[in-house]
Amino acid sequence: MKFLKLRYVLVLLPLLVSSFYASAQLKGFDNLTYFDDRKIHFGFYLGLNTMDYRLRNYKNVFDNPVFLDNDPLKANAALKYEGKTSFAAEIYQMMPGFTVGGVVNQRLDRDFDLRFTPGMSLGNRHFNYIGVTPLPTNGQDLDTYLSIASSYVDLPFGVRYKGFRHRNLRPFIYGGAAYRIDLENKRISESVIHLRKTGAYAEMGLGLDSYLEYFRFTVEFRFSYGLDNLIRHDIDPMNTPYYGYIFKEVNSNLFTLIFYFE
């Protein structure tokens, strides 16, 4: 039911954006002609996001340094998994999430703005572990699925370079960085994989300002590239399924479609 409602939102938002652009252009005159001359202004935004991980796996789970001289765990693996130590892990499904926040915009000169856009991003990632189901399974490798929810506090800073304004439209490119804090209590997923709660991101985006009669409406597509390895292997492996240690690196990516009202 929730997914169906989200599909309606995904259909209605582009129609709303198109109507904004059409109304701004058909009036035949320029709106908010002094808007970009203001030294500082504020606003808010809503958006849709998709969260992803970049994964690097060990070829053999016992290549992970936490298993050095850990004979009891290896013996347990030999009994439960018939000695199997190689697995495949991937993101198998990316679901849309929701983003909301505020805008503080400072004009630097005619072409550049400094932006601070704090907010929150809610979303989910889904892992697929291939071949980790305890044997016997009639000789077949079965898949194990794991859902990891995230509730990020977003702290992005960046600079916008604005192109020439044509009537009520003005394109721009965005570049910046963000620091994110994950508030989600991953009680289920933490029993398999342990991730750091914070991380830094490099960000870039493309967008278009539309000057309406009373406010500026903006659509931006932003890509956030995680810089930190989020994986943690400081938990006692005796209390964690050992296939959870197949990851060598886990880095976060976010793709966000943002609608600004300023």
NORWOQUI-V926368 format. One record per pair of residues at least 12 apart in sequence whose C-alpha atoms are under 7 Angstrom apart, sorted by the first residue. I is the first residue (numbers start at 1). GAP is how many residues later the second one is. Records with the same first field share a line. If there is no record, write none. Layout:
I->GAP  GAP
This chain:
21->189
24->144  187  188
25->143
30->137  138
31->137  180  181  182
32->179  181
38->69
39->67  68
40->65  66  67
41->63  64  65
42->61  62  63  220
43->59  60  61  218  219
44->57  58  59  216  217  218
45->55  56  57  213  214  215  216
46->53  54  55  212  213  214
47->51  52  53  209  210  211  212
48->48  49  50  51  208  209  210
49->47  48  49  50  205  206  207  208
50->44  45  46  47  204  205  206
51->43  72  73  74  202  203  204
52->42  73  200  201  202
53->197  198  199  200
54->196  197  198
55->194  195  196
56->191  192  193  194
57->189  190  191  192
58->188  189  190
59->27
60->25  26
61->24  25  182  184  185
62->23
64->181
66->167
73->165
80->54  55
81->53  54
87->43  44  45
88->41  42
89->38  39  40  41
90->37  38  39
91->35  36  37
92->34  35  36
93->33
94->31  32
95->29
96->27
97->25  26
98->23  24  25
99->21  22  23
100->19  20  21
101->16  17  18  19
102->15  16  17
103->13  14
104->12  13
111->50  51
112->47  48  49  50
113->46  47  48
114->44  45  46
115->42  43  44
116->40  41  42
117->38  39  40
118->36  37  38
119->34  35  36
120->31  32  33  34
121->30  31  32  33
122->28  29  30
123->26  27  28
124->23  24  25  26
125->22  23  24
126->20  21  22
127->18  19  20
128->15  16  17  18
129->14  15  16
130->12  13  14
131->12
132->12  111
146->43
147->42
148->41
149->35
150->32  34
151->31  32  33
152->28  29  30  31
153->27  28  29
154->24  25  26  27
155->23  24  25
156->21  22  23
157->19  20  21
158->16  17  18  19
159->15  16  17
160->12  13  14  15
161->12  13
168->42  43
169->39  40  41  42
170->38  39  40
171->36  37  38
172->34  35  36
173->32  33  34
174->30  31  32
175->28  29  30
176->26  27  28
177->24  25  26
178->22  23  24
179->20  21  22
180->18  19  20
181->16  17  18
182->15  16
191->49
192->48  49  52
193->51
194->37  38  39
195->35  36  37
196->34  35  36
199->29
200->26  27  28
201->23  24  25  26
202->22  23  24
203->19  20  21  22
204->18  19  20
205->15  16  17  18
206->14  15  16
207->12  13  14
208->12
215->46  47
216->45  46
217->43  44  45
218->41  42  43
219->39  40  41
220->37  38  39
221->35  36  37
222->33  34  35
223->31  32  33
224->29  30  31
225->27  28  29
226->25  26  27
227->24
228->23
229->20  21  22
230->20  21
231->18  19
